[in-house]
Amino acid sequence: MCRNIRVLHNFEPPATDDEVQAAAVQYVRKVSGATRPSSANQEAFDAAVEAVAEATRVLLDALVTKAPPRDREVEAAKAKERAAVRYGPR
């Protein structure tokens, strides 16, 4: 039903609001079990997404690390390599 929620912490540049929002939508979809909520549940779904996005942003802003920031392109290449090993080359 949902794609995996991506790690957003410790990247340079930091996670964008769009990335935080996308992660929030994926989380709410997974928890609710609904990819698209019914019209009766749309308001609750949207409110949950906003609450999760806000909590995520607060968390990301508060986290500290001594590790150097990760590079999105390097992490994407690593993920592609893992997928090739797991699923075979495409």
PyMOL commands that set and color helices and strands:
alter all, ss='L'
color gray80, all
select helices_A, chain A and resi 17-32+42-62+72-87
alter helices_A, ss='H'
color red, helices_A
deselect
rebuild
show_as cartoon
